[in-house]
Amino acid sequence: MRTLLEADSSWSPKRVCLFRQDFAFLPNRAYYKWIADRSERRQCFQKKANNVNLTIFNTPVLKAVLYRTSRLILGLAGWRIEGRLPPIPKFVLVGAPHTSNWDLPYTLLMAFALRANIRWMGKETIFRRPFRGFFQWLGGIPVQRSQSRNLVEESVQQFHRHDQLILTIAPAGTRQRVLRWKTGFYHIACGAEVPIVLGYLDYRRKAGGIGPMIHPSGNITADMRTILAFYEGVAGKHPARSLTAEENGNSN
């Protein structure tokens, strides 16, 4: 094993050590055989790459720079960061209220400041080369949509495929005023059996962050009433475009 790895000058002693730690679960004989089998090695690396999910939010060095920079920018702008991420690997993160283009940059700043590796779903068509790697690095997850596989089903499958996943969804679906939230985020959480965490940007108080965690009960009417009640006191950039619990209930 030592000869195989160190024969290549690109393998430093530290790299050899890390390599052995990553694949220490293999028995000795299988370990040597695995090294010699190029196809199995590639598959194993691919599996590990899928679990690592390197994005702009967890890129080494860069994440530390963005963490400090985002906190500095938010502080200079007078914004407060409230709450913290729950210590669980998977959940649906609601982003609301969504009433302005400014929501995106502030959401990114909050994500960097909270060290949140957030992900979002996008149609497979926007992940075509040469931009596929770039959009995935920005947190995008490509999904294929057809008659038998809709966005909710694809999202549930993504939760099953990943060891860690914070899927961010804006239920309003648009910056314009709506009479009812889209409930896809709720069905995704139910299907994947993960909780819903309420994220927010309150422009009136200049505060944003993480709110309560909701465990879907299956009673969507009651759960949506609880979720919307939390956002009653949260003002978007354009408050007139925000949805109230009464309006959402009347539209059912």
BAKE-636750 format. One record per atom (N, C-alpha, C): atom name; y, z, x. Coordinates in pm, 1 decimal, padded with zeros to 6 digits. Layout:
CA	Y	Z	X
...
END
This chain:
N	-00121.0	00000.0	00084.5
CA	00000.0	00000.0	00000.0
C	00124.9	00000.0	00087.3
N	00123.1	00083.4	00189.5
CA	00237.9	00092.4	00278.9
C	00264.1	-00041.4	00346.0
N	00154.1	-00109.1	00386.0
CA	00168.2	-00237.6	00454.2
C	00222.4	-00343.3	00360.2
N	00171.7	-00342.8	00236.4
CA	00213.8	-00444.1	00139.1
C	00362.7	-00435.7	00111.8
N	00413.2	-00314.0	00095.3
CA	00553.1	-00296.7	00058.8
C	00646.7	-00309.8	00177.5
N	00609.7	-00248.3	00289.8
CA	00701.5	-00244.1	00401.4
C	00695.5	-00369.7	00487.1
N	00599.1	-00460.4	00454.5
CA	00595.4	-00587.6	00525.7
C	00718.5	-00669.8	00492.6
N	00772.1	-00644.6	00372.4
CA	00894.4	-00712.7	00330.2
C	01012.5	-00628.4	00376.1
N	01099.2	-00684.3	00454.9
CA	01212.2	-00608.9	00510.7
C	01309.4	-00561.1	00405.3
N	01304.9	-00621.4	00284.4
CA	01397.7	-00581.7	00178.0
C	01357.8	-00448.6	00114.9
N	01235.5	-00402.0	00143.9
CA	01188.4	-00275.5	00087.4
C	01223.3	-00161.7	00182.9
N	01328.2	-00087.9	00152.2
CA	01365.9	00027.3	00232.2
C	01273.6	00144.4	00197.4
N	01265.9	00246.5	00284.3
CA	01182.4	00364.3	00252.2
C	01218.9	00428.1	00119.7
N	01349.5	00431.8	00087.4
CA	01392.7	00491.0	-00038.6
C	01345.5	00407.8	-00155.8
N	01351.3	00276.9	-00142.8
CA	01308.1	00189.0	-00250.4
C	01157.8	00201.3	-00273.0
N	01081.2	00213.0	-00164.0
CA	00936.5	00231.0	-00174.7
C	00905.9	00360.1	-00249.1
N	00980.3	00464.8	-00218.2
CA	00959.4	00594.1	-00283.3
C	00985.6	00584.9	-00432.8
N	01097.9	00522.8	-00470.8
CA	01132.0	00507.8	-00611.9
C	01028.9	00421.5	-00683.3
N	00980.6	00318.3	-00613.6
CA	00880.9	00229.3	-00671.2
C	00753.8	00307.4	-00703.6
N	00713.6	00394.8	-00611.6
CA	00593.5	00473.5	-00633.9
C	00612.2	00571.8	-00747.4
N	00728.7	00630.9	-00758.9
CA	00754.9	00726.3	-00866.6
C	00752.3	00658.3	-01002.1
N	00808.9	00539.8	-01012.0
CA	00813.6	00467.6	-01139.4
C	00675.1	00436.0	-01191.9
N	00581.8	00408.4	-01101.9
CA	00450.2	00364.8	-01143.9
C	00340.4	00459.6	-01095.2
N	00375.7	00588.0	-01085.4
CA	00280.5	00687.2	-01039.0
C	00170.6	00714.0	-01141.0
N	00189.8	00665.4	-01265.9
CA	00090.0	00690.3	-01369.8
C	-00036.8	00607.8	-01347.1
N	-00033.7	00506.0	-01261.8
CA	-00149.8	00421.4	-01237.9
C	-00246.0	00486.2	-01139.1
N	-00378.4	00481.4	-01166.1
CA	-00476.1	00531.9	-01068.6
C	-00463.2	00453.6	-00938.5
N	-00512.7	00510.5	-00828.9
CA	-00496.2	00447.8	-00698.2
C	-00549.6	00305.0	-00693.3
N	-00674.9	00285.1	-00740.0
CA	-00732.3	00151.2	-00733.6
C	-00654.3	00053.0	-00820.4
N	-00621.5	00098.8	-00943.5
CA	-00545.2	00012.1	-01033.1
C	-00406.4	-00015.2	-00976.1
N	-00353.3	00083.7	-00903.2
CA	-00221.1	00069.1	-00841.2
C	-00221.1	-00049.4	-00744.2
N	-00321.1	-00055.2	-00656.2
CA	-00328.2	-00163.6	-00558.5
C	-00353.1	-00297.3	-00626.9
N	-00438.8	-00294.1	-00728.8
CA	-00468.9	-00417.5	-00800.0
C	-00345.2	-00467.9	-00873.4
N	-00268.9	-00371.9	-00928.9
CA	-00148.1	-00409.4	-01002.3
C	-00046.3	-00475.5	-00910.2
N	-00033.4	-00423.9	-00788.6
CA	00059.8	-00481.4	-00692.2
C	00023.4	-00625.8	-00662.5
N	-00107.4	-00654.7	-00658.1
CA	-00153.3	-00789.1	-00624.5
C	-00144.5	-00885.0	-00741.5
N	-00133.9	-00830.6	-00861.5
CA	-00131.5	-00916.4	-00979.8
C	00013.0	-00942.9	-01019.8
N	00060.0	-01060.5	-00992.9
CA	00201.4	-01092.4	-01013.3
C	00240.0	-01093.6	-01160.2
N	00154.6	-01144.8	-01247.2
CA	00188.4	-01154.4	-01389.1
C	00199.4	-01016.3	-01452.2
N	00106.1	-00926.1	-01418.4
CA	00112.7	-00790.9	-01472.7
C	00236.0	-00718.5	-01422.5
N	00271.7	-00742.1	-01295.7
CA	00390.4	-00678.4	-01239.6
C	00515.3	-00721.7	-01315.0
N	00523.3	-00851.0	-01346.0
CA	00638.9	-00902.1	-01417.5
C	00647.5	-00843.4	-01558.6
N	00533.4	-00830.6	-01625.0
CA	00532.4	-00775.1	-01759.6
C	00575.0	-00629.1	-01759.9
N	00530.0	-00556.0	-01660.1
CA	00565.6	-00415.3	-01652.1
C	00714.5	-00397.4	-01626.6
N	00769.5	-00479.4	-01536.7
CA	00913.3	-00474.4	-01511.4
C	00991.6	-00509.3	-01637.0
N	00941.0	-00608.5	-01714.6
CA	01010.7	-00649.7	-01835.5
C	01010.9	-00537.6	-01938.5
N	00896.5	-00468.6	-01949.4
CA	00888.0	-00357.4	-02043.7
C	00985.4	-00246.8	-02006.9
N	00993.4	-00216.6	-01876.6
CA	01086.6	-00113.7	-01831.9
C	01230.9	-00157.0	-01852.8
N	01258.0	-00286.4	-01834.1
CA	01393.8	-00337.5	-01852.9
C	01436.7	-00324.2	-01998.2
N	01343.4	-00347.0	-02091.1
CA	01376.1	-00335.2	-02232.7
C	01409.7	-00192.2	-02270.1
N	01344.8	-00095.1	-02201.9
CA	01370.2	00044.9	-02231.7
C	01497.5	00095.4	-02165.2
N	01534.9	00034.1	-02052.3
CA	01655.7	00077.1	-01982.2
C	01780.4	00038.3	-02059.8
N	01783.3	-00085.1	-02113.4
CA	01895.9	-00130.1	-02195.0
C	02029.6	-00109.3	-02124.3
N	02045.3	-00169.9	-02008.9
CA	02168.2	-00155.7	-01933.0
C	02282.3	-00224.6	-02005.8
N	02388.2	-00150.0	-02034.9
CA	02505.1	-00203.0	-02102.8
C	02630.2	-00156.8	-02029.4
N	02744.6	-00201.4	-02078.3
CA	02871.5	-00160.1	-02018.9
C	02890.0	-00008.7	-02031.1
N	02821.2	00052.4	-02128.9
CA	02837.8	00194.9	-02153.6
C	02755.6	00282.9	-02060.6
N	02653.6	00226.7	-01994.5
CA	02572.3	00309.3	-01904.7
C	02549.4	00245.2	-01768.4
N	02633.4	00147.8	-01732.6
CA	02623.8	00087.9	-01599.7
C	02668.8	00189.9	-01494.3
N	02586.4	00216.0	-01394.5
CA	02622.9	00314.5	-01291.5
C	02759.1	00283.4	-01229.0
N	02832.4	00385.9	-01193.0
CA	02966.3	00379.6	-01133.5
C	03069.4	00337.5	-01239.2
N	03044.3	00222.8	-01303.6
CA	03140.3	00173.7	-01402.8
C	03156.6	00272.0	-01517.5
N	03047.6	00333.0	-01563.3
CA	03057.4	00425.6	-01675.8
C	03143.1	00547.7	-01640.8
N	03136.4	00590.5	-01514.3
CA	03218.2	00704.0	-01472.0
C	03365.5	00666.4	-01469.2
N	03394.3	00544.8	-01424.1
CA	03532.9	00496.6	-01419.9
C	03587.2	00482.2	-01562.0
N	03507.3	00422.2	-01651.5
CA	03551.8	00402.1	-01789.1
C	03566.5	00534.7	-01863.5
N	03483.0	00632.2	-01830.2
CA	03492.1	00764.2	-01892.6
C	03627.6	00828.5	-01862.4
N	03664.8	00830.1	-01735.5
CA	03791.2	00891.9	-01696.1
C	03911.1	00810.4	-01744.9
N	03899.5	00677.9	-01734.3
CA	04010.0	00591.9	-01775.6
C	04035.6	00601.8	-01924.9
N	03930.4	00600.9	-02005.0
CA	03946.1	00607.5	-02150.2
C	04006.8	00740.7	-02193.4
N	03963.5	00847.9	-02132.0
CA	04020.8	00978.4	-02166.0
C	04168.6	00985.8	-02127.0
N	04202.6	00922.7	-02016.7
CA	04342.1	00920.0	-01974.2
C	04425.7	00839.1	-02072.8
N	04377.8	00722.6	-02112.3
CA	04451.3	00636.5	-02205.6
C	04468.2	00705.2	-02340.5
N	04360.0	00763.8	-02392.0
CA	04368.6	00832.2	-02521.0
C	04464.3	00950.3	-02513.6
N	04461.7	01021.9	-02403.0
CA	04552.7	01135.4	-02387.7
C	04697.8	01092.0	-02383.2
N	04726.7	00985.2	-02309.8
CA	04863.9	00934.5	-02302.4
C	04911.5	00882.2	-02436.7
N	04817.3	00829.9	-02518.2
CA	04852.9	00778.3	-02650.3
C	04861.0	00888.5	-02755.1
N	04827.9	01009.9	-02715.0
CA	04838.3	01123.0	-02807.2
C	04715.6	01145.2	-02893.6
N	04603.8	01083.2	-02858.5
CA	04481.8	01095.7	-02938.2
C	04394.4	01210.4	-02888.3
N	04326.5	01277.2	-02984.4
CA	04232.3	01383.2	-02952.5
C	04089.3	01333.8	-02975.6
N	03999.2	01382.9	-02893.1
CA	03856.7	01349.9	-02906.5
C	03787.2	01471.8	-02966.1
N	03721.7	01452.0	-03080.3
CA	03660.1	01563.3	-03152.2
C	03508.6	01543.2	-03164.1
N	03435.4	01652.4	-03160.0
CA	03291.0	01647.3	-03177.1
C	03219.2	01599.2	-03052.7
N	03089.4	01590.3	-03063.1
CA	03006.7	01540.9	-02953.8
C	02883.0	01473.8	-03012.3
N	02820.2	01391.5	-02930.1
CA	02701.5	01321.7	-02975.9
C	02587.7	01420.2	-02999.9
N	02509.6	01401.4	-03105.9
CA	02393.9	01489.5	-03126.9
C	02288.0	01464.1	-03020.5
N	02214.6	01565.8	-02980.7
CA	02114.4	01551.3	-02874.3
C	01984.0	01489.0	-02924.0
N	01993.3	01373.1	-02982.9
CA	01876.1	01300.9	-03032.0
C	01883.8	01157.0	-02981.0
N	01771.3	01091.5	-02959.3
CA	01772.6	00958.7	-02896.9
C	01808.3	00843.5	-02989.8
N	01786.8	00860.3	-03121.2
CA	01807.5	00748.1	-03212.1
C	01882.4	00792.4	-03337.6
N	01981.0	00713.5	-03376.3
CA	02047.9	00735.9	-03503.9
C	02139.2	00618.7	-03536.2
N	02176.5	00609.1	-03663.8
CA	02273.1	00509.5	-03708.6
C	02410.7	00574.3	-03705.2
N	02505.7	00510.3	-03637.0
CA	02641.0	00563.0	-03625.2
C	02734.3	00482.7	-03715.8
N	02790.1	00548.8	-03815.2
CA	02883.1	00484.3	-03907.9
C	03022.2	00481.6	-03846.7
N	03086.6	00365.9	-03850.6
CA	03223.8	00352.5	-03803.0
C	03316.9	00328.0	-03921.1
N	03399.5	00428.2	-03952.2
CA	03487.9	00416.5	-04068.7
C	03607.2	00510.4	-04050.4
N	03715.1	00483.0	-04124.6
CA	03740.8	00361.0	-04203.6
C	03777.0	00243.6	-04112.9
N	03744.1	00124.8	-04158.6
CA	03772.2	00004.0	-04080.2
C	03878.7	-00076.4	-04153.5
N	04003.9	-00066.0	-04105.4
CA	04115.4	-00130.8	-04176.3
C	04205.1	-00214.1	-04086.0
N	04175.6	-00219.1	-03954.7
CA	04267.4	-00285.7	-03862.7
C	04192.8	-00337.9	-03739.9
N	04253.0	-00437.5	-03674.2
CA	04198.5	-00487.1	-03547.7
C	04204.1	-00380.4	-03438.5
N	04292.3	-00282.8	-03453.9
CA	04304.1	-00175.8	-03355.6
C	04181.2	-00085.7	-03355.3
N	04099.2	-00093.0	-03458.9
CA	03980.3	-00007.3	-03464.5
C	03884.7	-00036.2	-03349.6
N	03873.4	-00162.7	-03310.4
CA	03780.1	-00198.8	-03203.9
C	03817.1	-00135.8	-03069.3
N	03939.2	-00156.0	-03018.9
CA	03970.8	-00094.1	-02889.5
C	03963.7	00058.3	-02891.8
N	04005.7	00119.6	-03003.0
CA	03997.8	00265.6	-03009.6
C	03852.0	00312.8	-03017.8
N	03768.8	00235.7	-03086.6
CA	03626.5	00270.4	-03093.7
C	03562.1	00263.4	-02955.1
N	03596.2	00159.7	-02879.3
CA	03542.5	00146.6	-02744.6
C	03589.3	00261.5	-02655.1
N	03717.9	00296.9	-02665.4
CA	03770.1	00408.1	-02585.3
C	03698.9	00538.9	-02620.4
N	03676.1	00560.0	-02750.0
CA	03606.0	00681.1	-02792.7
C	03462.3	00680.5	-02742.6
N	03398.8	00563.9	-02747.1
CA	03259.8	00553.9	-02700.4
C	03250.3	00586.4	-02551.9
N	03343.7	00531.3	-02473.3
CA	03344.4	00561.4	-02329.9
C	03370.3	00710.1	-02306.1
N	03465.1	00766.3	-02381.9
CA	03502.2	00906.3	-02363.8
C	03389.7	01001.5	-02404.3
N	03307.3	00960.3	-02499.6
CA	03197.1	01043.3	-02547.1
C	03065.9	01011.8	-02475.6
N	03072.9	00916.7	-02382.1
CA	02953.2	00871.7	-02309.9
C	02845.8	00822.6	-02406.7
N	02887.6	00746.4	-02505.1
CA	02795.0	00695.9	-02606.0
C	02753.1	00553.3	-02572.9
N	02625.1	00530.1	-02559.5
CA	02572.8	00396.2	-02533.1
C	02546.9	00327.7	-02667.8
N	02654.7	00284.1	-02731.5
CA	02643.1	00228.0	-02865.7
C	02593.9	00084.2	-02860.6
N	02523.9	00043.7	-02965.5
CA	02472.3	-00091.7	-02976.9
C	02515.2	-00151.9	-03109.8
N	02515.2	-00283.5	-03116.1
CA	02550.2	-00354.1	-03239.0
C	02460.0	-00475.6	-03253.3
N	02442.1	-00518.8	-03378.6
CA	02353.1	-00630.8	-03407.7
C	02434.2	-00759.6	-03422.3
N	02378.5	-00869.2	-03373.1
CA	02445.2	-00999.0	-03384.9
C	02343.9	-01110.3	-03405.6
N	02387.8	-01217.8	-03467.8
CA	02298.7	-01331.8	-03489.8
C	02252.7	-01389.8	-03356.7
N	02130.3	-01436.3	-03355.6
CA	02070.9	-01493.1	-03234.7
C	02155.5	-01606.9	-03178.2
N	02227.2	-01678.9	-03265.2
CA	02302.6	-01796.7	-03221.2
C	02413.7	-01762.2	-03122.5
N	02472.0	-01643.4	-03132.3
CA	02581.8	-01609.3	-03040.9
C	02529.1	-01560.6	-02906.2
N	02397.1	-01543.7	-02895.8
CA	02337.4	-01496.7	-02771.4
C	02274.6	-01610.6	-02691.5
N	02317.6	-01731.7	-02718.5
CA	02265.7	-01845.0	-02643.4
C	02323.2	-01844.8	-02501.4
N	02248.9	-01904.6	-02410.7
CA	02297.0	-01918.0	-02274.3
C	02423.2	-02002.9	-02271.6
N	02517.3	-01972.9	-02182.4
CA	02508.9	-01876.1	-02071.4
C	02561.8	-01737.4	-02105.6
N	02586.1	-01709.7	-02235.7
CA	02651.5	-01584.5	-02273.1
C	02554.0	-01475.9	-02318.4
N	02424.1	-01505.0	-02321.1
CA	02326.9	-01408.7	-02370.7
C	02333.5	-01276.2	-02294.9
N	02325.4	-01282.7	-02164.0
CA	02327.2	-01160.9	-02083.5
C	02457.2	-01083.7	-02098.0
N	02568.8	-01156.8	-02110.1
CA	02698.9	-01091.9	-02121.0
C	02709.4	-01012.8	-02251.5
N	02669.5	-01074.6	-02364.1
CA	02679.0	-01005.5	-02492.5
C	02581.4	-00888.7	-02501.1
N	02465.4	-00900.9	-02439.2
CA	02371.9	-00789.0	-02436.1
C	02428.4	-00675.3	-02352.1
N	02497.5	-00708.7	-02244.6
CA	02560.6	-00605.8	-02161.9
C	02671.7	-00534.7	-02238.7
N	02735.7	-00604.0	-02332.0
CA	02839.5	-00541.9	-02415.3
C	02780.6	-00456.7	-02527.1
N	02647.2	-00450.3	-02532.7
CA	02582.1	-00366.4	-02633.1
C	02519.6	-00443.1	-02747.1
N	02524.5	-00574.6	-02741.8
CA	02470.7	-00655.3	-02850.3
C	02319.0	-00665.9	-02847.8
N	02261.6	-00670.4	-02966.1
CA	02117.8	-00690.3	-02981.7
C	02098.5	-00813.6	-03069.5
N	02036.6	-00920.6	-03017.2
CA	02017.2	-01041.3	-03097.0
C	01910.4	-01022.2	-03204.2
N	01938.0	-01073.1	-03324.6
CA	01841.7	-01064.9	-03433.7
C	01822.7	-01203.7	-03493.0
N	01702.3	-01229.0	-03541.2
CA	01670.5	-01354.8	-03607.3
C	01665.0	-01329.9	-03756.6
N	01737.3	-01410.5	-03833.1
CA	01743.6	-01391.7	-03977.3
C	01679.2	-01510.5	-04047.9
N	01593.1	-01481.7	-04143.7
CA	01530.0	-01584.8	-04224.9
C	01502.3	-01524.7	-04361.8
N	01434.2	-01596.7	-04445.0
CA	01407.6	-01546.6	-04579.8
C	01317.9	-01423.4	-04577.2
N	01227.7	-01418.3	-04481.0
CA	01132.7	-01306.6	-04477.2
C	01176.5	-01195.1	-04383.3
N	01277.2	-01220.5	-04304.0
CA	01319.6	-01119.7	-04207.7
C	01470.9	-01106.5	-04213.1
N	01519.1	-01012.4	-04293.5
CA	01662.9	-00994.6	-04306.3
C	01714.1	-00895.8	-04203.1
N	01842.6	-00871.1	-04207.1
CA	01907.2	-00787.9	-04105.1
C	01856.3	-00644.1	-04108.7
N	01831.9	-00591.8	-04227.7
CA	01782.0	-00454.7	-04238.2
C	01645.3	-00442.0	-04172.4
N	01555.7	-00534.3	-04201.1
CA	01421.9	-00531.0	-04142.6
C	01426.8	-00545.6	-03990.6
N	01513.1	-00636.0	-03944.1
CA	01527.5	-00655.7	-03799.8
C	01579.2	-00529.0	-03732.9
N	01675.1	-00463.4	-03796.6
CA	01732.9	-00341.6	-03739.8
C	01629.1	-00231.2	-03731.9
N	01547.4	-00218.7	-03835.2
CA	01441.3	-00118.2	-03834.5
C	01344.0	-00145.4	-03720.1
N	01309.9	-00272.0	-03700.4
CA	01219.5	-00308.1	-03591.4
C	01279.8	-00274.9	-03455.5
N	01411.4	-00291.8	-03442.1
CA	01477.0	-00259.2	-03315.7
C	01464.7	-00109.8	-03285.1
N	01472.9	-00026.6	-03387.8
CA	01456.0	00116.6	-03366.5
C	01314.3	00147.6	-03319.9
N	01215.9	00073.4	-03370.9
CA	01077.8	00095.4	-03330.3
C	01053.8	00047.8	-03186.4
N	01129.0	-00053.2	-03143.6
CA	01107.8	-00110.2	-03010.2
C	01176.7	-00032.1	-02899.9
N	01281.0	00042.0	-02932.7
CA	01360.4	00111.1	-02831.1
C	01331.6	00260.7	-02830.2
N	01330.2	00317.0	-02711.1
CA	01314.4	00461.4	-02697.1
C	01443.8	00534.2	-02730.5
N	01555.7	00468.5	-02705.0
CA	01686.5	00525.3	-02737.1
C	01772.5	00417.0	-02800.7
N	01837.2	00450.3	-02910.0
CA	01920.6	00350.2	-02977.5
C	02023.8	00418.0	-03066.5
N	02151.1	00387.1	-03039.9
CA	02261.4	00428.5	-03127.3
C	02317.7	00301.0	-03188.2
N	02279.6	00272.4	-03310.4
CA	02320.9	00149.1	-03375.9
C	02449.1	00173.4	-03455.3
N	02556.3	00106.7	-03415.4
CA	02687.2	00127.0	-03477.9
C	02711.3	00022.9	-03586.3
N	02750.7	00069.9	-03705.4
CA	02771.5	-00018.4	-03819.8
C	02899.1	00022.5	-03892.6
N	02979.6	-00076.7	-03929.6
CA	03098.2	-00053.1	-04013.7
C	03060.4	-00092.7	-04156.9
N	03034.3	00004.1	-04244.4
CA	02984.7	-00026.9	-04379.5
C	03079.9	-00112.0	-04462.3
N	03209.5	-00103.9	-04434.5
CA	03304.6	-00184.5	-04512.3
C	03281.8	-00332.8	-04486.8
N	03242.0	-00368.2	-04365.3
CA	03212.2	-00506.6	-04332.5
C	03333.2	-00594.7	-04310.6
N	03451.5	-00543.2	-04336.1
CA	03573.8	-00620.7	-04322.0
C	03692.4	-00526.5	-04309.4
N	03804.1	-00578.7	-04256.2
CA	03925.3	-00496.3	-04245.4
C	04000.8	-00490.4	-04377.2
N	03970.1	-00582.2	-04468.2
CA	04040.7	-00587.1	-04595.8
C	03986.6	-00479.4	-04690.4
N	04060.4	-00453.9	-04794.6
CA	04019.3	-00352.8	-04891.6
C	03895.7	-00399.7	-04967.6
N	03799.5	-00310.5	-04983.1
CA	03677.7	-00340.5	-05058.2
C	03659.3	-00235.6	-05167.2
N	03584.3	-00271.3	-05269.0
CA	03559.2	-00179.4	-05380.8
C	03428.0	-00103.2	-05362.6
N	03350.3	-00146.1	-05264.3
CA	03221.9	-00078.9	-05242.9
C	03173.6	-00103.0	-05100.6
N	03120.2	00000.7	-05039.4
CA	03061.2	-00013.9	-04906.8
C	02928.2	-00086.6	-04916.3
N	02895.0	-00162.5	-04813.1
CA	02761.3	-00220.0	-04802.3
C	02665.5	-00108.5	-04762.7
N	02549.5	-00107.2	-04824.3
CA	02456.0	00004.4	-04804.4
C	02344.9	-00026.9	-04703.9
N	02359.1	-00137.1	-04630.4
CA	02256.6	-00172.9	-04533.7
C	02229.7	-00062.3	-04432.1
N	02335.5	00005.1	-04386.7
CA	02319.7	00110.8	-04286.5
C	02229.3	00222.4	-04338.9
N	02239.8	00250.7	-04469.1
CA	02158.1	00356.6	-04529.8
C	02010.7	00316.2	-04533.3
N	01985.0	00192.5	-04572.2
CA	01846.8	00144.5	-04580.3
C	01784.7	00132.7	-04441.1
N	01866.6	00099.9	-04341.7
CA	01817.5	00095.5	-04203.8
C	01773.1	00235.2	-04159.9
N	01856.8	00334.4	-04187.0
CA	01824.0	00471.8	-04148.6
C	01697.5	00520.1	-04219.3
N	01683.5	00485.9	-04346.4
CA	01563.3	00525.9	-04421.2
C	01439.0	00456.9	-04364.8
N	01449.2	00327.0	-04340.1
CA	01335.0	00251.8	-04290.4
C	01291.6	00294.7	-04152.0
N	01388.9	00328.0	-04066.4
CA	01358.4	00369.3	-03929.0
C	01333.4	00519.5	-03918.1
N	01359.7	00591.8	-04028.3
CA	01343.1	00737.3	-04031.0
C	01428.8	00804.8	-03924.6
N	01555.7	00765.9	-03923.0
CA	01652.4	00825.4	-03830.2
C	01771.0	00877.1	-03910.8
N	01845.1	00973.6	-03857.7
CA	01961.4	01026.1	-03929.5
C	02082.5	00933.4	-03920.7
N	02180.1	00963.0	-04002.6
CA	02307.4	00890.6	-04004.1
C	02414.8	00985.3	-03950.6
N	02487.0	00940.5	-03848.5
CA	02594.9	01020.6	-03789.8
C	02727.5	00954.9	-03826.3
N	02822.2	01033.8	-03871.2
CA	02949.8	00981.5	-03919.1
C	03054.8	00982.4	-03808.4
N	03093.4	00862.7	-03764.6
CA	03200.8	00849.7	-03667.8
C	03329.6	00813.7	-03739.2
N	03442.5	00847.5	-03680.4
CA	03569.0	00825.5	-03751.8
C	03685.8	00806.8	-03656.5
N	03789.3	00741.5	-03710.4
CA	03919.5	00728.6	-03645.0
C	04024.8	00766.4	-03748.8
N	04092.8	00876.7	-03723.6
CA	04196.0	00924.5	-03816.4
C	04332.7	00897.5	-03753.8
N	04397.4	00793.4	-03799.4
CA	04526.1	00753.9	-03741.5
C	04637.1	00851.0	-03780.2
N	04624.1	00921.8	-03890.5
CA	04728.5	01016.7	-03930.3
C	04732.9	01134.1	-03832.9
N	04616.8	01186.2	-03798.9
CA	04609.2	01300.2	-03706.4
C	04595.8	01256.1	-03561.1
N	04576.5	01126.4	-03540.0
CA	04548.3	01072.7	-03407.3
C	04429.5	01145.7	-03345.8
N	04319.8	01142.2	-03419.3
CA	04197.3	01207.8	-03375.7
C	04078.8	01120.4	-03413.1
N	03981.1	01120.4	-03327.4
CA	03860.5	01043.8	-03354.3
C	03741.9	01106.7	-03286.2
N	03623.3	01067.7	-03331.3
CA	03504.7	01123.9	-03268.4
C	03384.8	01124.0	-03359.7
N	03307.1	01232.0	-03350.8
CA	03179.6	01242.4	-03420.0
C	03186.4	01352.0	-03525.0
N	03147.1	01315.5	-03646.8
CA	03144.8	01409.4	-03757.4
C	03003.7	01459.9	-03785.2
N	02976.4	01496.3	-03910.1
CA	02845.4	01553.4	-03943.2
C	02731.6	01451.8	-03937.6
N	02610.7	01503.4	-03934.7
CA	02490.0	01420.9	-03935.0
C	02421.7	01434.7	-04070.6
N	02387.1	01320.3	-04128.5
CA	02324.8	01318.2	-04259.9
C	02180.8	01269.6	-04246.5
N	02088.0	01343.8	-04305.9
CA	01949.3	01299.7	-04310.5
C	01925.1	01237.4	-04448.0
N	01901.0	01106.7	-04453.3
CA	01883.0	01040.6	-04583.0
C	01772.6	01107.2	-04666.0
N	01804.7	01137.1	-04790.2
CA	01708.4	01201.2	-04879.0
C	01630.8	01100.8	-04963.3
N	01678.2	00975.3	-04964.3
CA	01618.1	00875.4	-05051.6
C	01697.9	00856.8	-05178.1
N	01783.2	00954.4	-05209.8
CA	01873.2	00944.6	-05325.3
C	02005.2	00886.5	-05275.3
N	02014.9	00755.6	-05277.7
CA	02129.7	00688.7	-05216.4
C	02260.6	00724.7	-05284.9
N	02256.6	00746.6	-05416.1
CA	02379.5	00780.2	-05488.4
C	02436.4	00913.8	-05440.6
N	02350.3	01013.2	-05431.8
CA	02395.1	01145.7	-05388.3
C	02436.6	01144.1	-05242.0
N	02359.4	01076.6	-05158.7
CA	02392.0	01072.7	-05016.2
C	02521.2	00997.5	-04989.7
N	02543.6	00886.9	-05060.7
CA	02667.4	00810.9	-05042.7
C	02787.4	00892.6	-05089.4
N	02768.0	00972.4	-05192.2
CA	02877.6	01057.3	-05238.9
C	02914.7	01159.2	-05130.0
N	02814.3	01213.6	-05063.4
CA	02838.3	01309.7	-04955.1
C	02908.4	01243.5	-04837.0
N	02862.5	01123.2	-04802.5
CA	02921.1	01051.5	-04688.9
C	03065.9	01015.7	-04715.9
N	03093.5	00960.1	-04832.1
CA	03229.8	00918.3	-04864.9
C	03323.1	01037.9	-04881.2
N	03267.3	01152.0	-04923.6
CA	03350.2	01272.1	-04937.4
C	03405.6	01314.8	-04802.2
N	03326.8	01295.6	-04696.3
CA	03374.5	01330.2	-04562.0
C	03494.5	01244.9	-04523.4
N	03493.4	01117.6	-04561.4
CA	03600.9	01026.3	-04522.2
C	03723.1	01033.4	-04613.0
N	03719.9	01118.8	-04715.9
CA	03833.7	01130.9	-04806.6
C	03961.1	01169.0	-04731.9
N	03949.1	01257.6	-04634.9
CA	04068.3	01302.4	-04562.3
C	04094.6	01227.3	-04433.9
N	04022.4	01118.3	-04411.6
CA	04039.0	01040.0	-04288.7
C	04122.8	00915.6	-04320.3
N	04234.0	00902.2	-04251.1
CA	04326.3	00791.6	-04277.1
C	04307.9	00680.4	-04174.8
N	04282.4	00559.4	-04223.4
CA	04274.1	00444.3	-04135.2
C	04412.1	00398.1	-04093.4
N	04417.0	00295.0	-04012.0
CA	04545.5	00239.2	-03969.3
C	04626.6	00194.6	-04089.9
N	04558.1	00138.5	-04190.0
CA	04621.3	00098.2	-04316.4
C	04551.5	00173.8	-04428.8
N	04598.7	00293.4	-04462.5
CA	04530.9	00379.1	-04560.6
C	04506.3	00312.7	-04695.7
N	04592.7	00220.2	-04735.6
CA	04576.7	00156.1	-04865.9
C	04448.5	00074.3	-04874.8
N	04392.8	00038.3	-04759.8
CA	04269.2	-00040.9	-04758.4
C	04144.1	00045.4	-04758.7
N	04160.7	00177.2	-04748.3
CA	04045.0	00266.3	-04741.1
C	03981.2	00281.5	-04878.2
N	03851.3	00311.3	-04878.4
CA	03774.1	00327.5	-05000.9
C	03757.5	00475.0	-05032.1
N	03768.8	00512.0	-05158.8
CA	03747.7	00650.0	-05200.4
C	03610.0	00664.0	-05263.6
N	03563.4	00787.4	-05271.3
CA	03430.8	00814.6	-05329.8
C	03426.6	00774.3	-05477.2
N	03536.1	00798.3	-05549.0
CA	03541.1	00764.1	-05690.1
C	03530.9	00612.7	-05710.0
N	03602.9	00537.7	-05628.0
CA	03599.9	00391.6	-05639.8
C	03461.1	00337.7	-05610.1
N	03397.3	00389.3	-05505.9
CA	03263.6	00342.0	-05471.0
C	03163.7	00376.4	-05582.6
N	03180.8	00495.0	-05642.5
CA	03091.6	00533.8	-05750.4
C	03111.1	00450.7	-05875.6
N	03236.5	00416.5	-05905.6
CA	03263.9	00337.9	-06024.9
C	03215.9	00195.2	-06013.6
N	03198.8	00146.3	-05887.0
CA	03157.3	00008.7	-05867.9
C	03005.5	-00007.4	-05874.8
N	02931.5	00105.6	-05882.4
CA	02785.4	00097.3	-05891.6
C	02741.4	00046.7	-06028.7
END
